[in-house]
Amino acid sequence: MTSSTRASKQKLFSSYQVFMIAMMSVLHFTIIVDFMVLSPLGAILMPKLNMHPGEFGMVVSGYAFSAGISGIIAAGFADKFDRKKMLVFFYIGFIIGTFLCAIASSFEFLLIARIVTGLFGGVIGSIGFAILTDLFAVEVRGRVMGFVQMALSASQVLGIPIGLYLATHLSWHAPFWMLVIFCTIVLVLIIRFMKPVTGHLAAKGTRDPIMHLIATVSNKQYLLAFATTTLLATGGFMLMPFGSAFSTNNLGITLNQLTLLYLVSGICNMIIGPFVGKASDRFGKYPIFVIGSLLTIIMVLVYTNLGPIPVYVLILINVVMFTGISSRMIASSALLSVVPAMQDRGAFMSINSSVQQISGGIGAFIAGLIVVETPSHKIMHFDTVGYVVVVTSVITIFMMYLLNNLVKRIMAARAAHTN
């Protein structure tokens, strides 16, 4: 019994699937670090480039808006080519955009650089999720998404602390130089070892890009998924841009303690992520999403109403809050991956990513309008941002309930068709 159990575990993923999980996780790590490292750099960037909170919100949302636009444009072509070729093309563009960030010297230059980075980076995540959906059955996608979600935690453990250290001790340009070098190595590995992904090309469906885009956007089942993603992203992106400035200027946390905060929170969530993914496969994606949402709501209310506190208390609050956020993301990603048919996966993921990016950009922009920086650099009205996040989180619980019921019907129909 023991040997058979061990054998079944060994057969869960092939060696190539393990490689692809690792590569897609690293790929998402680089994209997330590129986006997230800007938020903790806010406390350094705003005075360096003479930006006020509204302008910094524009820099953050500029990436999101351009990513959303490029995702919609790419959606029509997403299922027309080998997914590997699509991935390599957009990743090269992403590296070029990150290079421009590394040499930026003004608010205007940085804004343009972020827009260029978003034009390419916004499509990469959707291609990666389409590849994973092609390679893995729905029964194990929670586990797969759990491992990929570790990229978010790894960005806190490695990317953000290292980026903050380099920015603090060298220059704010240094984290982007680090990313350019690391991403180039990842690109070489993808080109050398990744196999073509062409299974979707054999599926029946229109090959005309415009018609494919229209058919995907007008699909009623897909519209529910896009609407759910809109609310998920709007709330999720609102806290991120001003978290570092709030922690340092309002809560009395130093930049070195901020690095420790991200490090410890990331390590804890790296450990928790795979267990959440496994739990979502075992107990259901929607129950885990609800638990994660309730945890997020409670901790957001606590976090956004804090005053000066010891760093260890803030670390504990962040660990619990990010556990809730990660649970929501893992469960929702696994559920959303079931919705599209194989011939629509690339287009669906591209549009869904665009909706996520644009909604997130709107959220970041709105947050920039809500918060106010006082002459002493304190962030005011951050609690208002928290209340908005809570409202969107409550609505998404209901939206995800509808989506979960839709997924059940889709799976039953596919099972009946197979039989």
N, C-alpha and C positions, 0 to 999 in steps of 0.2 A: 504493500500500500504506500509506504513511504517513497520507494523508488519510482512508482508510477506517478505519484504526485509531483516528485521532483522532475520527472520527464515532461509532464504536462506544462510545468512552469517554464522549462527550457524551450518548449515549442510555442509558447505564447507569442513570441516575436522572433523572426529570423535575424541572422546577424546583420543583413542589409537593412532590415527595418529598424534595428537598434541604431545602426549608423545614421539612418535618416532622421530618427527621433533626435539624436544628438545634434545633427547638422541643422535641423529646423529650429531646435532650441537655441543653438548658438546664433543662428540667423536672427531670430526674434530678439535675442539678447542685444545684438548690435543696434537693431532698430529702436528698441525700448530705451537703451542707454542714450542714444542720440537724441531722443525726444525728452527723456526724463532728466538728463544731466543739466538741461537748461533751467529747470525749475529750482534746484538747489543753488545754481549759479546766480539766481536772481538777486540775492543779497550782495553779490559782488558786481554783477553786470550793471544794475541800475545806476549806482554812483559812478562807475567807470565810464559808461557811455552816456551819462546824464539823461537817463530815461525815467519817466514817471510810470506809475503802475499801469496806466492805460496803454502806454507804448510797449511796455513789457508784455502785456496781454496780447498786443498786436503781433509781437514777435512769435509768441507761442501759438496763437491762432493762425498766423500766416502759414505755418507748416501744415496745420490741420486743414485749412481751406484748400490749399493747393493740392494736398494729398487727396482730398475728397473729389476735386474736379478731375484729376488725372485718373482716379479709380473709375469714374463714370465713363470717361473716354476710352479707357482700356478694356472696359467690361465687354464690349462687343467683340473684341479680338481675343479675349481671355481663353476661350475654348477652341480657338482656331489653330493654335500652334502647340508644339511640344512645351510643356510647362517648364522644363529645365531651361530652354532657350529664353523664355519669357523672364524667368528668374534671373538669369545671368545678365540680360540686357538692363533690367531695372536696377539691379544691385550695382552695376558699374555707374549708372547715373547717380545713385544714392551716394556712392563714394566721392564722386565729383562734387556733389552738393555739400558734403561734410568738409571737403577740402576748402571750399569757399568760406564756410563758417570759420575754419581755422585761420584764415587770413583776413577776416573781416575787421574793420577798424572804426566803424561807426554804426549808429542805429540803423541807418538806411541800408548800408551794405549787409549788415547782419539779417535784416528783414528779407532782402532779396535772396540771400544765401539760404535762409530757412524755407523760402518759397520753392527754390530749386530742389532742395533736399526733399521736401514734401512731395513734389511732382513725381519723384521716383520712389521714395521710401514708402509712400502711402499704398502702393500697389504690391509691394513685396510681401507684406503680411498676408494678404488675401491669396496670393499665389501659393505661399507656404501652407496655408490651411487647406487649400484645394488639393495640394499634393498629399497631405496627411489623410484627408478624407478619401482620396483614391486608394491609398495604401492600406488603410486600417478599417476593420469592421466596426459597426456602431457599438457592439458589445464591449469593446476595449477602448473606445475613444475617450472615455472619461480618464482612464489611466494615461493615455497619450497626451491629452490636453493638460493633465496634471503635471506631467514632465515638462511640456513646453511652457506651461505657466511658471515653472521654476526659473525661466529666463527673466521674468519680472523680478523675482526675489534675488536672482544672481546679479541683476543690474544694481540692486541695492547693496549687495554684499561686495561686489567687485567694482562695477562700473562707476556708480555714484561716489562711493568713498574715495576711490582712486582719482576720479575726476575732480572731486572737491580738494583732495590733497594737492594735486598738480596745479589747480587754479589758485589755491591759497599760497603755495610755496614757489610757483613759477609764474604762470599767467593764465588767465581764463581761456586763452587760445589752446593751451596744452591738452585739455581733454579731447578736443576735436582732432588734434594731431594724433593722439593715441588711437582714436577710433579709425582714422584713415589707414593707419598701419595695420591694425587688427583686422579690419574689414577686407583689406587686400589679401591677407592670408586666407581668410574664410572663402573669398572668391576663388582663389586658386584650388582649394580643396573641393569646392562644388564642381568646378569645371573638370577636375581630374577624376573624381570618384563617383559622382552622382550619375545614375542611369537616366536615359530619356523617360519622360512620363507622357505617354501617348494613348493610353487606354480610352480616354474620353473622345478621341478623334474617330473611333469606330462606332460610337453611339449615334443614334439617329437624332437629327436636329438641324436647324438651319445654320448654314455656314456664312450667310451674309451678316456682317458685323452690325449694321443698323437694325435689321430685323431681329437679330438675336438679342440686342440690347432692349428693343421695344417689347419683345416677348417676355423677357425676364422681368422688366420693370412693371409690366401690366399683369403679371401672374398674381392672383388674389392671395394665394398661400404665401408667396414671397413677401407681399406687402405687409402682412402681419409681423413677419420676422424683421423687416426693415424698421417698422414703427417701434418695435421693442428695442432694437439696437439704438434708435434715436434717443430714447429716454435713458437707457443705460449709460450712453456716452456723455450726454449733456450733464448729468449729475456727477459722473465720475471725473470729468476733466475740470470741474470748477474749483476743487480744493487744491489740485496739484500745483498750479503755477505760483501760488503765494504761500505754500507750506513752509518753505525755508525762511522766507522773510518774516512770517508770523512766529516761527520758532525762535529765531535769533532776536528779533526786535521786540516781540511781545512777551515771550516766555523766558527770556534771559538765557537762552542756550548759545554757547560760543560756536564758532565754525568747527573747531576740533570736536566738540561734543555733538555737533550736527552730523559729522562724519561717523562717529560712534553710533548715533541713533539709527542711521540708515544701515550700518553694518550689522548690528544686532537684530534689527527688525528683519533684514533680508535673510540672515542665517536661519532665523526661526521659521520664516515662511518657506524657505527652501526645503526644510524638513517636513513642514506641514502639507505643502502642495501635493505631493504624490499620494499621501493618505486621503486627502480630500477627493482627488481624482478617483481613487479606488472605491471610496465610499459612495461617490455619485454613480458608479457602475453597479454597485451592490444594492444600494437603497433607493436609487432613483435620482435623476438630475434635478428635478423640480424641488423635492424636499430639501436637498442640499442648498439649492439656490435660495429658498425661503429662509433657512437657518442663517445663511451668510448675509442675506439682506437685513434681517432683524439685528444681527450682530453689528453690521455696518451702521445702521440707523442709530443705535444706542451710542456707539463709540464716536460717531460724527458729532452728535449733540454734546458729548462730553468734551471732545477735542476742541471744537470751535468756540467753546465758552471758557476755556482755560485762562488762568493768569500765570504769573511766574511760578514755576514748580521745579523740583529737583529733576535732573536729567533721567534718573532711573525710573521715575514715575511716568515721564513722557515716553520713555522706551516701552514700558509695559502697555501703555495706551495704544501706541503705534503698532505693536505686535498684534494685539487683539483686533484693532481696526483693519489692518492689512490682511489678517486671516479672514475676516468677513468679506473684504473686497475680492480676495483671491478665490474664495469659495463661489462667489457670484460669477466671476469671470470663467472659471473652469466649467461650472455647470451650464452656464448659458452658451459657451462655445461648443460644448458637446451636443447640446440640444439643437443649436442652429445648424450644425453640420449635417443633420439628418434631413433637413427641409428640402434642399435642392436635388433634382435628378442629376445623374452623372453628367449628361450633356450640357447642363446649366451650371455646374459647380463653379467653374472659373468666373463666369459672369456674375453669378449670385454673390460669391465671396468678394469680388471687386466692388460691386455696388454696395454690399453690406459694409465693407471697409470704408467706402466713400461716405456712406451715411454716418458711420462711426466718427470718422475724422471731421466731417463738416459739423456734426452735432457737438463734438468735443471742442471744436474751434469756437462755435457759438457760446458754449459753456464757459470757456476760458475768457472770451471777450466780455461776456456778461459779468463774470466775476471781476474783471478788471474795471468795469464801470461801477460795481457795487462797493468794492473796497476803496479806502482812501488812506493815503500815507500822510501822517502828520509831520510837522517839521522835525520832530525827534525820531522819525522813521518808523513809528509804530503803525501797524496795520489795523485800521478801524473797520467795523461792520463785517468782520470775518464770520461772526455768528449768523448774520443774515444769509451768507453763502451756505452755511451749514443747514439752515432751515430749508433752503431751496433744494439742496441735495436730498434731504429727508423726504420731502414731498415727492420728488421724482422716484425715489427708491420704493416708496409705498405703491405708487402707480405701476412700477415695473413688476411687482409681485403679482398683480392682477393680469398684466399683459403676458407675463411668462406662464401663467396658468392656462391662458388661451393657447399659447404656443405649444405647451406641453400636450394639450389635448389634440392639437393639430398633428404633432409628431406621432402620437399613438395611432391616429387614423392613417397617416402616411405609411408607417411601418406595417400596419395590418394589411393595407392595400398591396404593398410590395411583396409581402409574404404570400398573399393569395395569388398574386400574379406569378410568383416563382413556382408555387405548387401547381 
